[in-house]
Amino acid sequence: MDFFDQFSNGVSLKDKTWLGVGGDAKYYIDIYDAAIIPSLLEFCSKNNIQVFVLGEGSNIVVSDSGFDGLVIKFRTKDVVVVSESDTDVVVHADAGLIWDQFVSICVGSGWWGVENMSLIPGTVGASPVQNVGAYGQDCSGVIHSVDVIDRNTFEYLTISNVDCQFGFRSSIFNADRVGKYIITGVKFKLSKIPKPNLARPEIRKKIEKIAPSSECLQSTIRDVVIEFRASGKSLPNEKHIGSAGTFFRTTVVDVSTLIFTFFKSLMGLGLKPALVTLMFAIRYRDSNGYRIPSRRLIDACKLGRTHVNAVSLYGSNSAVLVTDKCKAPSSEDVVRMIKIIRMGVYCKTGFKVPVEPTLIGFADEELHDIFS
């Protein structure tokens, strides 16, 4: 099948991303039926066309040069009950469904397990990649399996929860098998029995004020989470300010990296910042390792007020990079900011601050220069 007549040419990606930067996609197609994906991938393979799947555009940085390939946008949005019992339900959600719409459907149906993840940006198809989570819940606790298409063999596969190898903001999809699959849908196993998760103190205290009785409504939790996320405290809520959520993310390291970072921070920043980082890492350690918070290191290195033209760090959360869309931000400015922050933190702490968004359309040489 020849797909060229179905492609749109020269589609701007700038307005399809939350940061509001980037050039054009050489080719673009909306997908309303995932069944055509194998044929489409085979066509692109034969014609040496790169393929990128665009979600909500909330977690990517597109090069000013654009993307010299095909951008696929899933428009599939169905949620179907696969099986259910008296205690739980397994539902299949299409990759193109906006994540918060899925959460809203779950809350409206009385399916517990995702209400604390309300208002997280992105699509259902993106949720397994970074094992998205918030306020005590993450996707690894509710994902039953992930439906994918292998980019090389064009075969449909189903990957179980265990085989996804979920960790803190990680999975096989952003680690050892990055770029290998296209996610077409996700199955979730949710509880029909109320299971409120009030592990986070700010949520628990707010709930207790609103609903002091022992009964905690799912909709109340969702409302409280939305209120926190939309408050403008951790993330911008002004339309002209673009962001990609947490840009410089907290990451999990082994004990040797933690010790190295502690002693390097001790020499570069002093005793208090080094101890704060160490105590945080120990307090929030898990089976995967120790968490080092990029935000704390950025602040300790006094980089929170750094700006490059229309790009800066968010005032109340320095792990968030923001753009002023009224001032024509560019990916070049974003790249310069990445270099400044990473080098500034590395020189004083020896820690390489990880960047959460995916960089699209950049040449290998550019990426090496950014992250070397």
VOPAGU-2260 file (C-alpha; in pm, 1 decimal, decimal comma):
REM VOPAGU-2260
SITE   aa  ch    i         X         Y         Z
SITE  MET   A    0       0,0       0,0       0,0
SITE  ASP   A    1     124,5     349,1     -87,6
SITE  PHE   A    2      68,0     582,0     207,4
SITE  PHE   A    3     218,6     897,6      59,4
SITE  ASP   A    4    -120,9    1028,9     -50,5
SITE  GLN   A    5    -245,0     993,4     309,3
SITE  PHE   A    6      38,2    1199,0     458,0
SITE  SER   A    7      15,6    1569,1     530,7
SITE  ASN   A    8     335,6    1752,8     442,4
SITE  GLY   A    9     520,8    2017,5     641,1
SITE  VAL   A   10     297,0    2013,9     949,8
SITE  SER   A   11     415,4    2247,7    1225,9
SITE  LEU   A   12     497,7    2070,2    1551,9
SITE  LYS   A   13     545,5    2392,1    1744,6
SITE  ASP   A   14     175,2    2422,9    1824,1
SITE  LYS   A   15     145,7    2051,4    1903,8
SITE  THR   A   16     390,0    2062,0    2195,1
SITE  TRP   A   17     349,8    2213,1    2538,7
SITE  LEU   A   18     683,1    2394,6    2526,3
SITE  GLY   A   19     583,3    2563,9    2201,2
SITE  VAL   A   20     914,4    2510,8    2023,5
SITE  GLY   A   21    1012,7    2314,3    1715,5
SITE  GLY   A   22     996,3    2304,6    1338,1
SITE  ASP   A   23     784,7    2103,6    1094,4
SITE  ALA   A   24     729,7    1732,3    1047,1
SITE  LYS   A   25     815,3    1624,1     693,9
SITE  TYR   A   26     513,9    1390,2     700,7
SITE  TYR   A   27     219,5    1365,7     939,2
SITE  ILE   A   28     -77,2    1129,6     971,8
SITE  ASP   A   29    -371,2    1090,5    1210,4
SITE  ILE   A   30    -446,4     728,0    1298,7
SITE  TYR   A   31    -806,4     630,5    1373,2
SITE  ASP   A   32    -754,0     255,6    1337,2
SITE  ALA   A   33    -442,9      94,7    1485,6
SITE  ALA   A   34    -487,2    -202,7    1251,0
SITE  ILE   A   35    -309,0     -11,8     972,7
SITE  ILE   A   36       6,9      39,9    1179,9
SITE  PRO   A   37     190,9    -278,8    1069,3
SITE  SER   A   38     142,3    -192,3     701,1
SITE  LEU   A   39     237,4     168,8     768,5
SITE  LEU   A   40     557,2      68,0     949,3
SITE  GLU   A   41     651,0    -170,8     670,5
SITE  PHE   A   42     594,7     104,3     413,4
SITE  CYS   A   43     811,4     346,1     610,9
SITE  SER   A   44    1083,1      83,7     651,8
SITE  LYS   A   45    1098,1      21,1     276,6
SITE  ASN   A   46    1113,4     396,2     208,7
SITE  ASN   A   47    1367,5     475,5     484,2
SITE  ILE   A   48    1124,4     703,2     667,1
SITE  GLN   A   49    1179,1     759,0    1038,5
SITE  VAL   A   50     865,7     725,9    1253,5
SITE  PHE   A   51     777,8     913,7    1571,5
SITE  VAL   A   52     454,8     869,6    1768,6
SITE  LEU   A   53     323,6    1196,3    1908,9
SITE  GLY   A   54     116,5    1180,4    2225,8
SITE  GLU   A   55     -11,6    1501,6    2380,9
SITE  GLY   A   56     319,9    1676,3    2317,5
SITE  SER   A   57     365,2    1733,9    2688,6
SITE  ASN   A   58     698,2    1557,8    2732,3
SITE  ILE   A   59     905,6    1632,8    2422,5
SITE  VAL   A   60    1142,3    1896,3    2286,5
SITE  VAL   A   61    1130,6    1927,5    1907,6
SITE  SER   A   62    1428,9    2067,8    1722,7
SITE  ASP   A   63    1389,5    2397,6    1539,8
SITE  SER   A   64    1488,3    2196,8    1231,4
SITE  GLY   A   65    1176,8    1984,4    1270,1
SITE  PHE   A   66    1150,3    1609,5    1222,3
SITE  ASP   A   67    1270,4    1458,9     893,9
SITE  GLY   A   68    1026,3    1169,6     897,5
SITE  LEU   A   69     667,8    1068,2     973,3
SITE  VAL   A   70     485,7    1181,4    1286,8
SITE  ILE   A   71     198,1     953,8    1385,5
SITE  LYS   A   72     -84,4    1084,3    1601,3
SITE  PHE   A   73    -321,0     825,5    1747,0
SITE  ARG   A   74    -682,9     940,9    1754,5
SITE  THR   A   75    -809,7     612,1    1903,1
SITE  LYS   A   76    -992,7     678,2    2230,5
SITE  ASP   A   77   -1203,3     376,5    2330,4
SITE  VAL   A   78   -1223,1     220,5    2678,0
SITE  VAL   A   79   -1357,2    -136,9    2685,7
SITE  VAL   A   80   -1421,2    -370,1    2977,3
SITE  VAL   A   81   -1225,4    -691,2    2912,3
SITE  SER   A   82   -1330,2    -884,0    3223,2
SITE  GLU   A   83   -1461,7    -820,0    3570,7
SITE  SER   A   84   -1544,6    -984,1    3900,1
SITE  ASP   A   85   -1709,4    -866,1    4220,6
SITE  THR   A   86   -1381,3    -710,4    4333,1
SITE  ASP   A   87   -1199,2    -583,4    4025,0
SITE  VAL   A   88   -1221,7    -500,8    3657,0
SITE  VAL   A   89    -978,3    -524,6    3365,6
SITE  VAL   A   90   -1025,5    -251,9    3104,6
SITE  HIS   A   91    -849,8    -184,1    2776,4
SITE  ALA   A   92    -782,0     179,7    2689,2
SITE  ASP   A   93    -662,0     296,4    2347,0
SITE  ALA   A   94    -324,2     467,9    2324,4
SITE  GLY   A   95    -468,0     792,8    2187,7
SITE  LEU   A   96    -697,0     860,9    2483,8
SITE  ILE   A   97    -591,3    1158,7    2695,5
SITE  TRP   A   98    -475,0    1023,7    3031,3
SITE  ASP   A   99    -692,3    1251,6    3243,9
SITE  GLN   A  100    -998,8    1157,1    3039,1
SITE  PHE   A  101    -921,5     795,1    3124,2
SITE  VAL   A  102    -893,9     884,2    3493,4
SITE  SER   A  103   -1225,8    1067,5    3474,3
SITE  ILE   A  104   -1392,3     760,4    3319,5
SITE  CYS   A  105   -1247,3     538,4    3592,4
SITE  VAL   A  106   -1366,2     766,2    3872,3
SITE  GLY   A  107   -1709,4     797,8    3714,8
SITE  SER   A  108   -1731,7     417,5    3690,9
SITE  GLY   A  109   -1614,6     354,3    4046,8
SITE  TRP   A  110   -1288,9     188,9    3938,6
SITE  TRP   A  111   -1015,6     259,3    4194,0
SITE  GLY   A  112    -641,4     285,9    4135,6
SITE  VAL   A  113    -573,3     595,0    3923,1
SITE  GLU   A  114    -759,6     879,6    4096,6
SITE  ASN   A  115    -439,8    1018,7    4255,2
SITE  MET   A  116    -294,5    1050,5    3905,4
SITE  SER   A  117    -557,5    1300,7    3795,0
SITE  LEU   A  118    -449,5    1579,0    3560,1
SITE  ILE   A  119    -115,6    1421,3    3471,4
SITE  PRO   A  120     -49,3    1536,1    3113,0
SITE  GLY   A  121      -9,7    1291,5    2827,7
SITE  THR   A  122    -194,0     999,9    2674,2
SITE  VAL   A  123    -270,9     646,1    2785,2
SITE  GLY   A  124     -11,6     520,2    2537,6
SITE  ALA   A  125     259,3     726,1    2707,9
SITE  SER   A  126     170,4     618,9    3062,4
SITE  PRO   A  127     371,0     292,4    3074,1
SITE  VAL   A  128     683,8     445,8    2922,5
SITE  GLN   A  129     788,0     641,3    3229,0
SITE  ASN   A  130     563,3     456,5    3471,0
SITE  VAL   A  131     384,7     784,8    3539,3
SITE  GLY   A  132     268,4     847,1    3890,6
SITE  ALA   A  133     167,4    1106,6    4147,6
SITE  TYR   A  134      64,5    1138,0    4511,3
SITE  GLY   A  135     138,9     779,5    4608,2
SITE  GLN   A  136      13,9     597,4    4298,9
SITE  ASP   A  137     191,2     496,1    3979,2
SITE  CYS   A  138      98,9     297,6    3671,7
SITE  SER   A  139     295,2     -11,2    3770,4
SITE  GLY   A  140      34,5     -75,7    4039,2
SITE  VAL   A  141    -256,2     -93,6    3795,5
SITE  ILE   A  142    -120,9    -188,7    3452,0
SITE  HIS   A  143    -216,6    -544,8    3362,1
SITE  SER   A  144     -37,4    -552,7    3025,5
SITE  VAL   A  145      65,9    -333,9    2733,1
SITE  ASP   A  146     -32,7    -395,8    2369,7
SITE  VAL   A  147     244,7    -308,6    2125,2
SITE  ILE   A  148     360,5    -349,2    1767,0
SITE  ASP   A  149     723,7    -442,0    1709,0
SITE  ARG   A  150     880,9    -179,9    1483,0
SITE  ASN   A  151    1111,9    -436,7    1322,6
SITE  THR   A  152     887,8    -740,7    1272,4
SITE  PHE   A  153     556,9    -546,0    1247,3
SITE  GLU   A  154     398,7    -807,1    1480,8
SITE  TYR   A  155     141,8    -747,7    1754,5
SITE  LEU   A  156     266,4    -837,9    2102,3
SITE  THR   A  157     128,6    -816,7    2454,8
SITE  ILE   A  158     380,5    -736,9    2728,1
SITE  SER   A  159     285,2    -829,5    3083,3
SITE  ASN   A  160     327,5    -603,0    3383,2
SITE  VAL   A  161     627,7    -802,8    3505,8
SITE  ASP   A  162     797,2    -795,7    3166,8
SITE  CYS   A  163     760,8    -416,9    3151,3
SITE  GLN   A  164    1022,4    -405,0    3431,3
SITE  PHE   A  165     871,4     -98,1    3592,2
SITE  GLY   A  166    1086,9     114,5    3818,5
SITE  PHE   A  167    1081,0     473,0    3939,4
SITE  ARG   A  168     979,7     665,5    3624,5
SITE  SER   A  169    1120,2     384,5    3414,3
SITE  SER   A  170    1030,9      76,4    3212,3
SITE  ILE   A  171    1170,4    -123,6    2922,9
SITE  PHE   A  172    1010,0     134,4    2692,9
SITE  ASN   A  173    1252,5     410,1    2798,4
SITE  ALA   A  174    1545,8     185,5    2885,5
SITE  ASP   A  175    1686,3    -120,5    2710,2
SITE  ARG   A  176    1405,4    -140,5    2450,9
SITE  VAL   A  177    1358,9     227,6    2380,1
SITE  GLY   A  178    1224,7     278,2    2027,4
SITE  LYS   A  179    1155,9     -92,0    1973,8
SITE  TYR   A  180     776,9     -82,4    2008,5
SITE  ILE   A  181     475,4     131,5    1927,7
SITE  ILE   A  182     218,4     115,2    2206,7
SITE  THR   A  183    -137,0      80,6    2073,7
SITE  GLY   A  184    -324,8      25,5    2399,0
SITE  VAL   A  185    -296,5     -58,3    2767,4
SITE  LYS   A  186    -493,0    -296,5    2988,8
SITE  PHE   A  187    -549,5    -186,1    3347,6
SITE  LYS   A  188    -663,6    -396,0    3643,6
SITE  LEU   A  189    -861,3    -169,4    3876,2
SITE  SER   A  190   -1042,7    -226,7    4202,5
SITE  LYS   A  191   -1419,8    -209,1    4236,7
SITE  ILE   A  192   -1371,4    -197,7    4614,4
SITE  PRO   A  193   -1281,1     149,0    4750,5
SITE  LYS   A  194    -906,2     171,2    4817,5
SITE  PRO   A  195    -821,2     533,4    4897,5
SITE  ASN   A  196    -449,1     607,4    4891,4
SITE  LEU   A  197    -377,5     891,9    5133,3
SITE  ALA   A  198      -6,7     826,3    5176,9
SITE  ARG   A  199      87,6    1179,6    5081,1
SITE  PRO   A  200      31,5    1408,1    5382,4
SITE  GLU   A  201     -83,1    1710,7    5181,3
SITE  ILE   A  202    -360,8    1504,7    5023,5
SITE  ARG   A  203    -457,5    1338,3    5350,3
SITE  LYS   A  204    -481,6    1669,2    5541,8
SITE  LYS   A  205    -693,8    1830,4    5272,7
SITE  ILE   A  206    -924,8    1529,4    5255,2
SITE  GLU   A  207    -968,0    1527,6    5632,8
SITE  LYS   A  208   -1081,5    1889,7    5621,8
SITE  ILE   A  209   -1328,8    1827,8    5341,8
SITE  ALA   A  210   -1453,7    1484,1    5446,8
SITE  PRO   A  211   -1377,8    1424,8    5815,8
SITE  SER   A  212   -1583,8    1104,6    5820,8
SITE  SER   A  213   -1424,5     764,1    5762,7
SITE  GLU   A  214   -1572,6     746,6    5412,5
SITE  CYS   A  215   -1343,8     892,5    5147,5
SITE  LEU   A  216   -1507,1     944,9    4810,3
SITE  GLN   A  217   -1305,4     878,8    4495,9
SITE  SER   A  218   -1432,6    1198,3    4337,6
SITE  THR   A  219   -1312,6    1396,6    4641,1
SITE  ILE   A  220    -959,8    1263,8    4601,0
SITE  ARG   A  221    -965,9    1352,7    4232,1
SITE  ASP   A  222   -1088,8    1705,8    4305,9
SITE  VAL   A  223    -817,9    1760,5    4568,2
SITE  VAL   A  224    -542,1    1634,1    4339,1
SITE  ILE   A  225    -664,0    1855,0    4055,0
SITE  GLU   A  226    -668,1    2152,8    4291,0
SITE  PHE   A  227    -304,9    2089,3    4389,3
SITE  ARG   A  228    -185,6    2033,9    4033,1
SITE  ALA   A  229    -369,5    2338,4    3895,1
SITE  SER   A  230    -266,7    2572,9    4175,9
SITE  GLY   A  231      34,8    2706,6    3987,4
SITE  LYS   A  232     268,1    2620,6    4275,1
SITE  SER   A  233     462,3    2332,4    4119,9
SITE  LEU   A  234     366,0    2379,3    3754,8
SITE  PRO   A  235     264,2    2689,9    3557,6
SITE  ASN   A  236    -104,5    2741,2    3489,3
SITE  GLU   A  237     -85,4    3043,0    3259,1
SITE  LYS   A  238    -163,2    2975,9    2892,8
SITE  HIS   A  239     129,0    3175,5    2753,6
SITE  ILE   A  240     379,7    2984,1    2967,6
SITE  GLY   A  241     487,2    2653,4    2816,1
SITE  SER   A  242     635,3    2362,9    3006,2
SITE  ALA   A  243     702,6    1992,3    2973,5
SITE  GLY   A  244     622,9    1913,8    3335,0
SITE  THR   A  245     921,8    1807,8    3542,0
SITE  PHE   A  246    1214,2    1866,6    3307,5
SITE  PHE   A  247    1513,5    1782,4    3529,6
SITE  ARG   A  248    1387,1    1476,1    3707,2
SITE  THR   A  249    1464,4    1296,1    4028,5
SITE  THR   A  250    1649,9     975,4    3951,4
SITE  VAL   A  251    1742,6     651,2    4123,5
SITE  VAL   A  252    2112,1     572,2    4170,4
SITE  ASP   A  253    2319,0     299,8    4334,5
SITE  VAL   A  254    2504,8     346,4    4662,5
SITE  SER   A  255    2841,8     420,5    4498,6
SITE  THR   A  256    2693,2     707,7    4294,6
SITE  LEU   A  257    2521,1     841,5    4605,5
SITE  ILE   A  258    2844,6     838,0    4807,2
SITE  PHE   A  259    3036,5    1004,4    4524,1
SITE  THR   A  260    2769,8    1274,9    4490,2
SITE  PHE   A  261    2770,0    1333,4    4866,5
SITE  PHE   A  262    3145,5    1389,3    4892,9
SITE  LYS   A  263    3159,2    1595,4    4572,8
SITE  SER   A  264    2869,4    1810,2    4703,0
SITE  LEU   A  265    3044,3    1839,7    5037,4
SITE  MET   A  266    3346,8    1992,9    4864,1
SITE  GLY   A  267    3149,7    2199,0    4612,5
SITE  LEU   A  268    2853,5    2318,2    4817,7
SITE  GLY   A  269    2929,5    2260,3    5184,8
SITE  LEU   A  270    2799,9    2034,8    5460,5
SITE  LYS   A  271    2431,1    2132,5    5476,2
SITE  PRO   A  272    2338,8    2087,8    5104,2
SITE  ALA   A  273    2535,5    1762,7    5091,9
SITE  LEU   A  274    2355,7    1626,4    5399,5
SITE  VAL   A  275    2012,9    1735,3    5271,8
SITE  THR   A  276    2069,4    1543,9    4947,9
SITE  LEU   A  277    2197,0    1239,8    5136,5
SITE  MET   A  278    1906,1    1234,8    5382,0
SITE  PHE   A  279    1651,0    1270,2    5101,0
SITE  ALA   A  280    1811,3     984,8    4910,5
SITE  ILE   A  281    1809,8     757,6    5213,9
SITE  ARG   A  282    1457,1     850,2    5320,8
SITE  TYR   A  283    1308,1     775,5    4978,4
SITE  ARG   A  284    1520,5     474,5    4889,3
SITE  ASP   A  285    1352,9     162,4    4756,3
SITE  SER   A  286    1454,2    -173,6    4612,4
SITE  ASN   A  287    1587,2      -1,1    4299,3
SITE  GLY   A  288    1822,9     233,6    4481,4
SITE  TYR   A  289    1844,4     586,9    4620,3
SITE  ARG   A  290    1659,6     890,6    4483,9
SITE  ILE   A  291    1861,3    1203,6    4411,1
SITE  PRO   A  292    1638,9    1510,9    4361,5
SITE  SER   A  293    1757,6    1731,2    4076,7
SITE  ARG   A  294    1550,5    2021,4    4206,8
SITE  ARG   A  295    1740,1    2034,2    4536,6
SITE  LEU   A  296    2075,1    2023,4    4360,4
SITE  ILE   A  297    1975,5    2297,0    4114,1
SITE  ASP   A  298    1867,2    2518,5    4402,2
SITE  ALA   A  299    2179,0    2439,0    4606,3
SITE  CYS   A  300    2392,8    2539,3    4307,2
SITE  LYS   A  301    2199,1    2868,6    4289,9
SITE  LEU   A  302    2084,4    2807,1    3933,6
SITE  GLY   A  303    1712,1    2858,7    3992,7
SITE  ARG   A  304    1705,3    3203,9    3831,8
SITE  THR   A  305    1889,8    3101,7    3517,0
SITE  HIS   A  306    1728,3    3211,7    3192,6
SITE  VAL   A  307    1816,6    3202,3    2823,1
SITE  ASN   A  308    1608,7    3447,7    2620,9
SITE  ALA   A  309    1248,2    3316,5    2643,5
SITE  VAL   A  310    1347,5    3005,4    2841,7
SITE  SER   A  311    1383,4    2992,1    3220,1
SITE  LEU   A  312    1324,0    2776,4    3525,9
SITE  TYR   A  313     990,6    2799,5    3704,4
SITE  GLY   A  314    1011,1    3021,5    4009,3
SITE  SER   A  315     859,4    2783,2    4264,4
SITE  ASN   A  316     998,2    2463,4    4111,7
SITE  SER   A  317    1342,4    2481,0    3953,0
SITE  ALA   A  318    1311,8    2127,9    3812,2
SITE  VAL   A  319    1054,9    2267,5    3567,7
SITE  LEU   A  320    1178,8    2442,3    3253,3
SITE  VAL   A  321     935,1    2695,6    3109,9
SITE  THR   A  322     904,5    2899,8    2792,5
SITE  ASP   A  323     738,3    3234,5    2735,8
SITE  LYS   A  324     539,6    3168,4    2418,8
SITE  CYS   A  325     489,0    3540,8    2365,9
SITE  LYS   A  326     864,0    3581,0    2310,1
SITE  ALA   A  327     915,1    3318,1    2038,5
SITE  PRO   A  328    1110,3    3053,7    2230,9
SITE  SER   A  329    1338,1    2820,1    2035,5
SITE  SER   A  330    1478,8    2474,4    2085,5
SITE  GLU   A  331    1825,3    2631,7    2063,8
SITE  ASP   A  332    1745,0    2827,8    2380,1
SITE  VAL   A  333    1617,6    2510,6    2549,4
SITE  VAL   A  334    1938,4    2327,0    2458,2
SITE  ARG   A  335    2152,2    2608,6    2596,2
SITE  MET   A  336    1954,3    2595,0    2920,5
SITE  ILE   A  337    2003,7    2218,2    2946,8
SITE  LYS   A  338    2379,4    2260,8    2906,0
SITE  ILE   A  339    2400,6    2541,1    3162,0
SITE  ILE   A  340    2204,8    2352,7    3428,4
SITE  ARG   A  341    2374,2    2018,5    3374,6
SITE  MET   A  342    2724,4    2167,1    3370,7
SITE  GLY   A  343    2652,9    2392,4    3669,3
SITE  VAL   A  344    2530,8    2102,6    3883,5
SITE  TYR   A  345    2800,2    1862,5    3761,7
SITE  CYS   A  346    3086,3    2097,4    3844,8
SITE  LYS   A  347    2976,8    2128,0    4207,9
SITE  THR   A  348    2826,7    1785,8    4277,5
SITE  GLY   A  349    2959,3    1545,2    4015,7
SITE  PHE   A  350    2599,0    1454,8    3940,2
SITE  LYS   A  351    2468,3    1438,9    3583,9
SITE  VAL   A  352    2116,5    1579,8    3604,4
SITE  PRO   A  353    1883,2    1365,3    3391,1
SITE  VAL   A  354    1648,4    1527,8    3140,9
SITE  GLU   A  355    1299,8    1378,3    3135,7
SITE  PRO   A  356    1152,4    1495,0    2800,2
SITE  THR   A  357    1248,2    1319,0    2478,6
SITE  LEU   A  358    1444,2    1529,4    2229,1
SITE  ILE   A  359    1306,4    1489,3    1875,9
SITE  GLY   A  360    1465,1    1583,7    1543,6
SITE  PHE   A  361    1815,3    1642,4    1679,4
SITE  ALA   A  362    2112,4    1481,9    1503,1
SITE  ASP   A  363    2319,4    1227,4    1693,3
SITE  GLU   A  364    2606,4    1476,1    1705,4
SITE  GLU   A  365    2380,1    1737,1    1863,6
SITE  LEU   A  366    2255,2    1493,8    2126,5
SITE  HIS   A  367    2611,0    1388,8    2207,8
SITE  ASP   A  368    2709,3    1753,2    2247,2
SITE  ILE   A  369    2412,1    1820,3    2474,9
SITE  PHE   A  370    2465,6    1524,9    2706,6
SITE  SER   A  371    2840,5    1469,9    2693,3
